[in-house]
């Protein structure tokens, strides 16, 4: 009788793939949320001098970033706000998809208008943000706590 079992290397590869497929999306979502939140939070911190936007941040928006259609002072303040507000929402998992999309839009602006050669870094950020936007924040989030009663009412026919 012929041996129909796949060769050992193929079996090991299949087992490894099966093990990787068991990594829960919730774990990936938490890591993506915390990691990308840290990136933007640290960037936001560089724009502050105490509780206000620093003169050096405004200077960068005037002379280096040069975004079209927006005043540098306003852009610096909006960026500092966004880089603090949306990461906090991501960490706690509240309005996560919206927050991820807001930071993805910011990433696209940075890539297109400010640092177009930094696409490998911005691509990594985009993957984290797209995962959160597409798959949600996972069960370890305020969004999941809010959605739980809604799902329970739908499931009970209410």
C-alpha positions, -999 to +999 in steps of 0.1 A: +000+000+000+015+034-010+022+060+016-003+088+009+008+111+037+024+144+025+062+146+031+074+159+064+084+194+053+050+200+038+032+187+069+053+210+091+045+240+068+008+232+069+009+229+107+027+262+110+002+279+088-027+265+108-011+277+140-007+312+125-043+312+114-053+307+150-039+341+161-070+360+171-079+392+153-085+407+187-048+404+195-038+419+162-063+447+167-049+456+201-013+456+189-023+477+159-042+502+180-015+506+206+014+507+182+000+533+158-014+554+187+021+555+201+035+568+168+011+596+165+011+605+202+049+609+202+047+631+171+020+652+188+042+657+218+070+672+196+046+699+186+039+711+222+055+735+246+037+728+278+000+731+270+003+751+238+016+745+203+053+754+201+066+782+179+090+756+163+060+735+153+044+765+136+077+773+120+079+737+105+044+740+090+054+774+075+088+764+061+092+727+058+057+711+056+041+738+035+007+722+032-015+737+004-048+754+012-043+757+050-027+783+072+004+770+089-007+782+123-040+764+120-024+733+105+001+730+134-028+733+159-050+708+141-021+684+138-012+686+175-049+681+184-054+652+161-021+635+172-033+635+208-071+630+204-073+601+180-046+581+196-064+583+230-095+571+213-076+542+197-060+531+230-094+529+247-111+516+216-137+543+212-148+555+178-119+533+166-128+530+129-134+568+127-102+575+145-082+551+123-097+568+092-088+602+105-052+592+111-051+574+077-062+607+061-034+625+080-009+599+069-019+603+033-015+641+036+020+636+051+029+611+024+016+632-005+026+667+005+053+665+031+075+634+029+067+615-003+099+594+000+088+580+034+063+556+018+078+525+036+071+541+070+037+555+059+027+522+043+033+505+077+012+531+094-015+527+067-016+489+072-023+493+110-049+519+104-066+500+075-068+469+097-085+488+124-109+505+100-117+472+081-118+447+110-126+470+140-109+474+173-115+439+186-133+427+217-109+446+241-124+480+233-151+504+244-166+500+210-171+463+216-187+470+250-211+495+234-220+470+205-226+441+228-261+451+241-271+461+205-261+426+193-279+410+222-311+429+214-309+419+177-303+383+186-333+381+209-356+394+183-362+427+201 
